[in-house]
Amino acid sequence: MALASERASAEGARRAIVPAAATKTDAAMGHGPRAALGLPLAVAVIIGIVIGAGIFKAPALVAGMTGNAAWMFAAWAAGGAISLVGALCYAELATTYPHAGGDYHFLQRAFGARVSFLYAWARFSVVTTGSIALLAFVFGDYMTQLLPLPAHSASIYAAAAVLVLSWVNARGLRSGTVAQGWLTVLEVAGLLLVVVAGAVLASSAAGPGVAAATAPPVSDAAQATPSWSALGMAMVFVLLTYGGWNEAAYLSAELKNGRRNMVRALVLSIGVITALYLLVVWAYWQGLGLEGMANSQALAADLMQRAFGDAGSMLISVLIAIAALTSINATMIVGARTNYAVGRDWPLLSRLGQWDDARGSPTAGMLAQSAMALLLVLVGAAAGGGFKSMVEFTAPVFWLFFLAAGVSLFVLRRREPTRERPYRVPLYPLLPALFCVVCAFMLWSSLSYVYSKQLGGFNAAWIGVAVLAVGALLLPWLGRSRQD
């Protein structure tokens, strides 16, 4: 494997920050990832991760926070632009340091094993597995509307979704990505159906239709500009809805012609996602109006009900269920790669570092991830949860490490100036600096949002703090095991 030979030739100074297990032979751990993933499936995985439940919830919150249509659309367009800038930064990192560990590997090279372990721990215990569990409940809620079970319907459907998709992905990379391709096609078709619903209502606006009655008057454009605080909070939800494109880095070691296709996969997927999001937000606005969007508890359902009646409500339930499955499947594919990378580096976790060459997948990492997600489903069934709670306990941790990944680009350029870089970020250092400033602003905004919700009381964000604290406590124990 390239990782072993690369580290074997590294300078002695790097031994202080790279765990000892990195020197294990490929024969002992399996041959590892191979370039077997084509560009279309890579794009499907990225789109599948990004487009999830957020586009059915966040536009209502963003409409209320921005206050007028111009700022609302500007926020969604800015989300696409910021994501593209970040993607160009990640394209340099992923093509220069292709590795199944993605961000984990970049952080390890730039800041050492301890920082990268805390990142991987947060992904395993809350960020990735928490997203899987939350999306599983979204699937369960909508399946319950379509076909309710006698008892604990949503929880049973949620657990079934995790188990079935875990089985699909445990069969191997091909099985998981083929399923992802079909799910993504259905998901995109469903979003286009939402756009059609908006167009239908817009076309009836000439008469005394619903859209005409609810569309914002021209004078709304003169509303006051939202405050920086409100705009920052709106962008927390916008960028959460765009979140996930960085997961492409976890496929860098498995992407065919990765030096060229990594950039293409990121740019193509973000372009498609931005276009879809703007069209869907336009459809909501045309069908419900700005005030109707802000007051809606179920945007897509309200829109489809007005456009197509009861049949529309049923269709949207199917659509959201498919979107949840698409995101779960894609998250499972990339999430298990972090577990694999950690297992390669830490002796006590070496079982996670086993790669199944026949399946082209880190089976042990996949099973560990699924077990944790099922545990969180059980916890969720007992304690409940929601979209805003996901923002509270994931956003601050996410933006903290996202900022660290952006800074790692500067660190690695300075530390390894002679390293071959197949792709370089244009306008360096301006664009990477812009990305880091945005990440810092979003970290501040997410913390401000959390602080504003429950001053002095319990908040889901404390879960993220507790998780990082537990990870920090594990580090000395894991570190001692490296010296045995």
PERATA-V312484 format. One line per field, one symbol per residue. ss: DSSP state (H for helix, E for strand, - for the rest). phi: phi as a letter, one per 30 degrees, with the letter a starting at -180 (. if undefined). psi: psi as a letter, one per 30 degrees, with the letter a starting at -180 (. if undefined). A space follows every 10 residues. Layout:
ss->???
phi->???
psi->???
This chain:
ss->-HHHHHHH-- -HHHHH---H HHH--HHHH- ------E-HH HHHHHHHHHH --HHHH-HHH HHHHHH--HH HHHHHHHHHH HHHHHHHHHH HHHHHH---- --HHHHHHHH H-HHHHHHHH HHHHHHHHHH HHHHHHHHHH HHHHHH---- --HHHHHHHH HHHHHHHHHH --HHHHHHHH HHHHHHHHHH HHHHHHHHHH HHH------H HHHH---HHH HH-----HHH HHHHHHHHHH HH--HHHHHH H---E--HHH HHHHHHHHHH HHHHHHHHHH HHHHHHHHHH HHHHH---HH HHHHHHHH-H HHHHHHHHHH HHHHHHHHHH HHHHHHHHHH HHHHH-HHHH HHH--E---- E-HHHHHHHH HHHHHHHHHH HHH---HHHH HHHHHHHHHH HHHHHHHHHH HHHHH----- ---------H HHHHHHHHHH HHHHHHHHHH HHH------- HHHHHHHHHH HHHHHHHHHH HHH-
phi->.dddddddcd ddddddcced ddddddddcj djdbdbcdde dddddddddd dbdedcbded ddddddjadd dddddddded dddddddddd ddddddbdad dheedddddd bjdddddddd dddddbdddd dedddddeed ddddddbdce bheddddddd dddddddedd dkdddddddd edddeddddd dddddddddd dddcddcddd dddcdddedd dcdddddddd dddddedddd dddkdddedd cddccdhedc dddddddddd dddddddddd dededddcid ddddcdcbed dddddddbid dddddddded dddddddddd ddeddddded ddddccedcd ddddcdddci adeddddddd dddddddddd ddciladddd ddccdddedd dddddddddd dddddbdcdd bebcddhdcd dddddddddd dddddddddd dddbdicdbd dddddddddd edddeddddd ddcd
psi->keeeeeffgl lffffffklf fffkleefgl fakljgklee eeeeeeeeee jbfeffeeee eeeeeeflee eeeeeeeeee eeeeeeeeee eeeefeikkf fbeeeeeeee fleeeeeeee eeeefeeeee eeeeeeeeee eeeeeeikle kheeeeeeee eeeefeeeff fleeeeeeee eeeeeeeeee eeeeeeeeee eefgfeahle eeffkkleff fglkklleee eeeefeeefe efkfffffff gefgkkheee feeeeeeeee eeeeeeeeee eeeeeeefle eeeefkfiee eeeeeeegae eeeeeeeeee eeeeeeeeee eeeeefeeee eeeffjefgf efgkkjeefh kieeeeeeee eeeeeeeeee eefaaleeee eefeeeeefe feeeeeefee eeeeeiffkk jfkkklhkge eeeeeeeeee eeeeeeeeee efeijfakkf ffeeeeeeee eeffeeeeee fff.
